Amino acid sequence: MGHAHHHHDHTHAADLKGRNLLISIGLNVLITLAQIIGGLISGSLALLSDAVHNLSDVISLIISYIAQRYSKKEASTHKTFGYKRAEIIAAFVNAATLIVIAVLLMKEAVERFLNPQAIASDLVIWLAVLGIVANGLSVLLLQKDSKGNMNMRSAYLHLLTDMMASVAVLVGGILMYFFKIYWIDSLLTLAISIYLIVMGYGLLKSSFKVLMLFSPEDLEIDDLIKEVKQLDAIKNIHHIHIWQLNDDEVHLEAHIDLKNDIKLSAFDAILLEIEHIAMHYGINHINIQPEYDKDDAKEIVVQD
């Protein structure tokens, strides 16, 4: 059975991710404490909802940090992949919490809308500004890493949505201060909740697909098969499995029928050709079983 893969050194980048996550955790602990106290004093549901979301940010950032640290652990005989999927699990959990929190906030917003209360809007304004500054800094810290890592993206989305929530709370506080429109507090909370659901669902769906070993959506499997079958030595390719292990690794497992009964050294050369083709499709780990005149199922996808 042929096997080939590529590794890249991400140690320095991983250390930067960990440092940025720790800074973001500290900032969000500060925001959460300030907004819980301010929300209770002012009576602002939007501020309290923002504080609850900030608390979820702290938890999600801690989950992301632990997952990021675990993902760097070495593989062993009992954990042959190590903890490479830890960050995907963290992304799934964090996306799910976004949706749960949003639903709870929607419920509270409706209840407060039916029973509006006076709110100390000046305190709301100042604490919202604090949330914008601190969350804005955290967003900038995680923005780069969020583009290629689901775990970091889940943490980034928590922070981005909370920064937007703080902006909404600030706008609401200003409107309440000048126009005494207190129901705007509930309306903004509802808008924040809807946005959380939309963003959380997208990440939940993506991380779920990886956990279920689905093939990457942008990978054209039919084109890959066609290219491999065009190699002179190959008669057929079947029993294909393609899955995404994490953000960095996409694996291909397949059986190939050879036209001739060749030596192992000749197969190694064929394996290099297959590996070269696979890399063009974003696959960086292949595992090929060579066969010659074997009587087995030849379907592209075989239900094991």
C-alpha positions in Angstrom: 0.0 0.0 0.0 1.4 3.4 -1.0 1.4 6.3 1.3 2.6 9.9 1.0 2.0 13.1 2.9 3.5 16.6 3.6 4.0 18.3 6.8 4.6 22.0 7.5 6.0 23.7 10.6 3.4 25.9 12.1 4.9 26.1 15.6 5.6 29.9 15.5 2.2 30.6 14.1 0.5 28.4 16.7 2.3 30.3 19.5 1.1 33.6 18.1 -2.5 32.2 18.0 -2.2 31.1 21.6 -0.9 34.5 22.7 -3.6 36.4 20.9 -6.3 34.2 22.4 -4.9 34.8 25.9 -5.0 38.6 25.4 -8.5 38.3 24.1 -9.6 36.3 27.1 -8.2 38.9 29.5 -10.0 41.7 27.6 -13.3 39.9 27.6 -13.2 39.1 31.3 -12.8 42.8 31.9 -15.7 43.7 29.6 -18.0 41.0 31.1 -17.5 42.2 34.7 -18.0 45.9 33.8 -21.2 45.2 31.7 -22.8 42.9 34.2 -22.4 45.5 36.9 -23.5 48.3 34.5 -26.5 46.4 33.2 -27.8 45.7 36.7 -27.4 49.3 37.7 -28.9 50.8 34.5 -31.6 48.2 33.9 -30.5 47.8 30.3 -31.4 44.4 28.7 -29.2 45.2 25.7 -26.2 45.8 28.0 -27.0 42.6 30.0 -27.4 40.6 26.8 -24.1 42.0 25.6 -22.5 41.0 28.9 -24.0 37.4 28.7 -22.6 37.2 25.1 -19.2 38.5 26.5 -19.3 35.7 29.1 -19.9 33.2 26.3 -17.0 34.8 24.5 -14.7 34.1 27.5 -15.9 30.5 27.6 -15.5 30.1 23.8 -12.1 31.7 23.9 -11.0 29.3 26.7 -12.3 26.4 24.7 -10.5 27.6 21.6 -7.3 28.1 23.5 -7.4 24.6 25.1 -8.2 23.1 21.7 -5.4 25.0 20.0 -2.9 23.8 22.6 -4.1 20.2 22.4 -3.9 20.3 18.6 -0.1 20.6 18.9 0.3 17.4 20.9 2.2 14.6 19.2 0.5 11.5 17.9 1.0 8.1 19.7 0.2 4.5 19.1 -3.3 4.9 20.6 -3.8 8.4 19.1 -2.4 8.1 15.6 -3.8 11.4 14.5 -2.9 13.1 17.8 -5.5 15.8 18.7 -5.7 17.3 15.2 -9.5 17.5 15.3 -9.6 19.3 18.7 -10.0 22.7 17.0 -12.8 21.4 14.8 -14.7 20.2 17.8 -14.1 23.6 19.5 -15.5 25.4 16.4 -18.6 23.2 16.5 -19.2 23.7 20.2 -18.6 27.5 19.9 -21.0 27.8 16.9 -23.7 25.9 18.8 -23.4 28.2 21.8 -23.8 31.2 19.5 -27.1 29.9 18.4 -28.3 28.8 21.9 -27.4 32.2 23.3 -29.2 34.0 20.5 -32.4 32.1 21.1 -32.3 32.9 24.8 -31.7 36.6 24.1 -34.6 36.7 21.6 -36.9 35.3 24.3 -35.7 38.0 26.8 -36.1 40.7 24.2 -39.7 39.9 23.5 -40.5 39.8 27.2 -38.9 43.2 27.8 -40.5 44.6 24.7 -43.9 43.8 26.2 -42.9 45.3 29.5 -40.4 48.2 28.7 -38.5 49.7 31.6 -36.6 53.0 32.1 -32.9 52.7 31.6 -29.9 54.7 32.7 -28.8 55.4 29.2 -25.7 57.4 30.1 -24.1 54.4 31.8 -25.1 52.2 28.9 -23.3 54.6 26.5 -20.0 54.5 28.4 -19.9 50.8 28.9 -20.8 50.2 25.2 -17.8 52.3 24.2 -15.7 50.1 26.5 -17.1 47.0 24.7 -16.4 48.4 21.3 -12.7 49.3 22.1 -11.9 46.0 23.9 -13.7 43.8 21.4 -12.3 45.8 18.5 -8.8 45.1 19.7 -9.6 41.4 20.1 -11.1 41.2 16.6 -7.9 42.8 15.1 -5.8 40.2 17.0 -7.7 37.2 15.6 -8.7 38.5 12.2 -5.7 37.1 10.3 -5.8 33.6 11.8 -9.6 33.4 11.4 -9.3 33.1 7.6 -7.8 29.7 7.6 -8.8 28.0 10.8 -12.3 27.1 12.0 -11.4 27.2 15.6 -10.0 30.7 15.4 -12.9 31.7 13.2 -15.4 30.6 15.8 -13.6 32.7 18.4 -13.4 35.6 15.9 -17.1 35.4 15.2 -17.9 35.5 18.9 -15.8 38.7 19.3 -17.0 40.3 16.0 -20.7 39.8 16.8 -20.1 41.1 20.3 -18.3 44.2 19.0 -21.3 44.8 16.7 -23.6 44.2 19.6 -21.7 46.9 21.5 -22.2 49.3 18.6 -25.9 48.6 18.6 -26.1 49.1 22.4 -24.3 52.5 21.9 -26.7 53.6 19.2 -29.6 52.5 21.4 -28.2 54.3 24.5 -27.9 57.5 22.5 -31.5 57.2 21.2 -32.7 56.5 24.7 -30.7 59.4 26.2 -32.1 62.0 23.8 -35.5 60.7 22.8 -36.5 58.4 25.8 -37.3 55.5 23.3 -36.7 52.6 25.7 -38.2 49.9 23.5 -35.2 50.4 21.2 -33.2 48.4 23.7 -35.3 45.3 23.1 -35.4 45.8 19.3 -31.6 46.0 19.1 -31.3 42.9 21.3 -33.5 41.1 18.8 -31.5 42.3 15.8 -28.2 41.1 17.5 -29.8 37.7 18.2 -30.8 37.2 14.6 -27.3 38.1 13.4 -25.8 35.6 15.9 -28.0 32.8 14.5 -27.1 33.5 10.9 -23.3 33.6 11.6 -23.4 30.7 14.0 -25.3 28.4 11.7 -22.8 28.9 8.9 -19.9 27.8 11.1 -21.9 25.0 12.7 -22.6 23.6 9.3 -19.0 23.8 8.1 -17.5 22.2 11.3 -20.2 19.5 11.2 -19.2 18.5 7.7 -15.6 18.1 8.8 -16.6 16.0 11.8 -18.7 13.8 9.6 -15.8 13.3 7.2 -17.6 14.8 4.2 -15.4 15.7 1.2 -14.6 19.4 0.9 -17.3 21.1 -1.1 -14.9 22.9 -3.5 -13.1 19.7 -4.4 -14.1 18.4 -7.9 -13.9 14.7 -7.4 -15.0 13.7 -10.9 -12.1 15.8 -12.4 -9.6 14.3 -10.0 -10.7 10.7 -11.0 -10.5 11.6 -14.7 -6.9 12.9 -14.3 -5.8 9.8 -12.4 -7.3 7.4 -14.9 -5.5 9.2 -17.7 -2.1 8.0 -16.3 -0.8 5.3 -18.6 -0.3 2.6 -16.0 -3.7 2.9 -14.4 -6.8 1.0 -15.6 -9.2 2.1 -12.9 -9.6 3.9 -9.6 -12.3 3.0 -7.1 -13.2 2.7 -3.5 -12.5 6.4 -3.0 -12.7 8.2 0.4 -11.8 11.9 0.6 -12.1 13.7 3.9 -10.9 16.8 5.7 -9.1 16.0 8.9 -8.8 19.6 10.0 -8.1 23.0 8.5 -4.7 22.0 7.2 -5.1 18.4 6.0 -7.3 16.8 3.3 -6.9 13.0 2.9 -7.4 10.7 0.0 -7.8 6.9 0.2 -8.4 4.8 -2.9 -7.8 1.5 -4.7 -6.2 1.6 -8.2 -6.3 -1.2 -10.7 -3.0 -1.4 -12.6 -2.8 -2.5 -16.2 0.3 -4.6 -15.7 1.8 -6.7 -12.9 4.6 -4.3 -12.0 7.4 -4.1 -9.5 7.1 -2.1 -6.3 9.7 0.4 -7.5 7.6 1.1 -10.6 4.5 1.6 -8.4 6.4 4.2 -6.4 6.8 6.3 -9.5 3.1 6.0 -10.2 2.4 7.0 -6.6 4.4 10.2 -7.1 2.3 11.1 -10.2 -0.9 10.5 -8.3 0.4 12.6 -5.4 1.2 15.5 -7.8 -2.3 15.4 -9.2 -3.9 15.3 -5.7 -1.9 18.3 -4.6 -3.6 20.4 -7.3 -6.9 19.6 -5.6 -5.8 20.6 -2.2 -5.1 17.0 -1.0 -1.9 16.7 1.0 -2.1 13.2 2.3 -2.8 10.1 0.1 -3.1 6.4 0.8 -3.3 4.2 -2.2 -3.9 0.5 -2.4 -2.5 -1.0 -5.7 -4.3 -3.9 -7.3 -3.8 -6.1 -10.4 -6.6 -8.3 -11.8 -8.4 -8.4 -8.5 -12.0 -9.5 -8.4 -13.7 -6.9 -6.2 -16.3 -4.1 -6.3 -15.2 -1.4 -8.8 -17.7 1.3 -7.8 -16.2 4.8 -7.2 -17.8 5.0 -3.8 -18.3 1.7 -2.0 -20.6 1.3 1.0 -18.4 -0.5 3.5 
